[in-house]
């Protein structure tokens, strides 16, 4: 079967999914009756939880990388694999499997932001995830683990990258041991990260021009059934590498009442969960990209940490033109703390 036909079948399966209306960003607030709930107290176990969780409606494996080329330029790379269950219950075998996978990949420089997406269905070898050894793939895009090395790769008409990674610290569980609240009404996900990835070797190609790259990367894995409340329209998310070696994750879910959360990670991996009233995220500037305006420069404050920073995007036009467009790009920041990272803005 050709790649175009496989994508067409996956798209038809998405369109055939029973849905009265989509609530929240990308329908993530839709009712999840029949799917597994996200509840506190579940212990995350590895390597098992690196793999897929079929009882839940939505899941993603996601990596962002802040890169420096041998040409001295700064770059960014993003890789995401989404698993979407079209109905609750067992996945089914081969063509009876009603799971759709979607891949997003992007590469960013100061002057370019290139994005690609692909669709495939589960059950027939077009896409999937295994836990031990870890291997997540869709078509020829892949994120895998062997020995001490991790490798991630994607290829699109105008860009490609292959990055070799090493983890220099432990996994980080967000919220309450991986139970991450997303609203005051009880919506939540299971959420952990590997923020200590080092890109020890890599090759990035942008519009035919190659650069050898190294840098720092951040991996997220998150799964849920209804991660947004019906009044929420989107989120603002930051993953920050501080010059001190510490890490910081912050997010705001925008709704009738904004919900904030975050995790402070010491250089040795020790964590501290941040409460909603401890965090302030304020847009300072916005960028018109296509038919929408997105806040692309921010002030972030965490009172308990004495943190007060302003972020600057490498490329303010880093909009991913997906089915549900969102802004995703590398940033730097200065103020009480300096460093680099990534931010994501959805629902604008």
N, C-alpha and C positions, 0 to 999 in steps of 0.2 A: 504494500500500500504506500502511495506517495505521501510525502510530508504534508502537502496541501490538503489531501483527503483526510489525513489523520487529524489535522487541525480543524477541518470543517466538521468532522464527526464530534469532536470535543465541544466545539461551539454550539452545535445543535443540541447536545446533551445539556449544556448550560441553559439554553433557551427553553428546553422542555421541562426544566425543573419547576415544580409547583411553587408559585410565589404570587401572592395577591398584590403586594406592593413592597418596595424596598425601603426600609427604614434605616436611618443613619447612613454613614459613609459605606458605600458598596454593599448595602443590605445587612451589615453586621449587627444591627439591632432587631432584625426580624425574629419572630418567635422561633424557638428551637425545640419545640415539643418533640419528644421521642429521642433526642440526642442526650448524651451524657452531660450532667451538670458539672460545673467547676465548683468544688467545695474546699474549704480550708481543711488542713490536716492530712492531705494526701502526701506521702513521702515520695519525692522524686528519686529514682534509682537509675544509675548509669552503669553500663552503656544502654540499658533498655530504653530509657526515655530520650535518647538521641533519635530513636526511630519514630514511626508513625503511630497515631492514636486514632484508629478508625471510628471509635464511638463518638468522637467529637466532630462538629460540623466543619470547622475551619482550622487550619494549621499552617504555619510557615517557618521555613529555615532561611536565614537571612544573614548576609555578610556585607559589611562596608569596609573599605580600605582607604586610608590616607597614604598616598604614595609620593615618592620623590624619584624622578628619573635620572639616569646618568647624564642627561642633558641639563640638569639643574632645575627643571620645571616641576611644579606640583601637579598631581593628578588625583582623581578619585575613581574607585570602582565599586559597583554594587551588584550583588547576585541574590536573587530571591526565588525560592520554590514554594508555591502555594499548593496545598491539598484541600479540595473542597468536596464534601460529601453531599450529593444531591438529595439523599433521603436517609433517614435513620435506619439502623439495623446492620446486618452483616454486609460486607463489601460486595459479595458475589464473586463468581468465577469468570474469568476472561471477559467476553462481551456482555455478560450480565452484571459486571461491576459498574456501579453508578458513581464512581469517583472521577473527578476531573482534576488534573494538575495544570498549573499555569506558572510559567517562568518569566521573570523580569530580569534584565541585565542592563547596566548603564556604565558608561565611561565618561569622565568629566575632566576638562582642562579649563584654564582661565578663559579660553575663547570658544570652546566647544562643549556641548553636552549631547551625547548620543545614547539613544534608548532603543531596546528591542524587547519584544515579548513573544511567547510561544505558548500554545495550548496542546495538551495531549490527554487521553483518557487513561484511567488505571486498568489494571488487570491483563493487559496484552503486551507488556514489555516496552511501552512507549515512554513511561516515566514511573518513578517509584522511589522508595526510601527503605533502606535496611539499617539496622542498628549496630550490628557487630559482625564484621567491620562496618563502620559507618559509610554509606554510599547513597547519595541523593542525586538523581539525574532526571533530566527531561531532554529527549533527543540527544544531542552531543554536548549539552551543558552538564557539568558534573561538579560535585563537591564531595570529596572522599577523604578517608583516613587510612593510613598504612604505617605501622610502626610509630615513630615520633613525628612523622610528617603528615600534614594535611595539604590537600591540593584543591584548587578551585579554578574552573575554566569556563569560558563562554565565547561564542563566536557569532558575529552578526555581519551584515554586508559592509558596514563602515568602521567596525571596531572589533577587537578581540583582546582577550587577556588570559594568561595562565599564571597563577601565583602559587608558590610553595610557602607554606605557613608552618610555624612552630608555636606551641602554646607555652608562654613564659610564666604562667600563674594558674590558679585554680578556676573552676567554674564558679559563677556567681548566681545565687538564687535571689530573685527579686521579691519584694513584698514580704509575706510571712512564709518563709521557706519555700518560695516558688509560687505561692498563691498571691496573685497580683490583682488588687481591686482596680476596676476601671470606672466605677460610678458609686455614688452614695446609695443607689437603689439595689446594689448587690451584684451587678455584672462584674465578671472577673475572667482572668485567664490563668493558665499555668505558664510561667515565664522564667527562663534562665538565659544566661549569656556566657560567652567566653570572650572577655574584653582584653585578654593579654596576648592575643595573636601577634606575632611578628612576621612580616613578609620578608623572608630571608633571601628570596630570589623570585624574580618575575619578569614577564615580558608583556608589555602593553602596546597594542597597535591602534592608532587613531588615524583614519583616512589614509591608510597605507604607510604611515610613518611609525617606525618601531622605537621603543625606548625600554631599556632595562630598568626595572624599578625595584625598590625596597620600601619598607614603611611599617605601619601599624594597622591592625585590622580588628574588627569587633564582630562577633557572631551572636545572633539572637535566635532562639527557638521558642515558639509560643503556640499554644493551642487552646481552643475554647469552643463553645457552641453559640453563645450570644454575648460577645465581648463589649457591646455598647448598649446603653439604655435608649429608648425610643426618642428622647429629646436631644440626644447628642448628635452633632453634625460632623465631627472629625476630631483629629488630635494633632498636637505639636510635640515632637519627640527630639531629644538630644542625647547623643552618646559621645562623651568627651574624654580625650586622653590628656591629662594634665602633665606639664613639664616635670613635675615632681615624681611621676610614675603612678600617681593615684588615678582613678577612673571615676566618672560620674555619669549616671543615667538620670534624666529628668523627662517627665511628660505631663501634658495638660490635655484632658479630654473636655471638649467644649460643649456645654449644654446649658440648660436653664441655670444650673449651678456648675461652675467649672470644677473639675476634679483633678488634683495634682498628686503626683507621687514621684519618688526617686530613690536611688540607691547610691550611697557613697562607698567607694571601694578603695581601701588602703593599698599601697604598693605591694604588700605581702598577701593581698586577697581578702583580708578581714573586711566585713561589710557592716554598714549601718543604714537601716531603712529610714527614709525621710518622710515626714508627715506632710499632709496637704497644706497646713497653715504655715509651714516652714519655707515654702517655695513661692517665688514670684517670677513669672515669665511675661515680659512686656515687649510687644513689637515696637521697633524703632523706625523701620522703613519697609516699604513694600515695593514689589516689582511687578509690572504688567507683563504677563507672558501669555500670548494668545488671547483668549477671551476671558481671562481671569486675572485678578490681582492677588498676590501671595506675599505675606510678610517674610522677608528674607534676612533682615538684620534685627537682632534681639538683645535685650538686656535680661540676664538671668541672675537671680539672687537666691541664696540659701542662707537664712539668718543664722542658723546654728553653726555653720561652717565659716562664717565671715566671708562668704563668696559673693562677689559682685563683678560680673564680667559683661562684656559686649561682644557679640559674635559677628563675624563678617564672612559672607559666602565666597568661595573661590570663584564661582560663576553664578550670578543671581538668576540666570535664566534656566536653571536646572530642573525643568518641569518634565516629568515622565508622562508622555502622552498615551497612557493606557486606557482601557475601557472606563476606568474611574481615575482620571488624571490626579497626580499628586506631585509635590515638589520634594526632591531628594538630592542632597548634594553635600560635598565636603565644605567644612567651615574652619576658620581659625578664631581664636578668642584672646582677648587681653583684658586686664583690669587687676583685680586682686589676685588672680591666677591666670597663667598663660597656657596655651596649648592648641590642640587641633581636634577635630572630630567630624561628626556627621549630624545633620538634622533632617527631619522629615515633617512635612506639613500636608495634611489631608483635609478634604471637605471644603476647600475654598473655591 
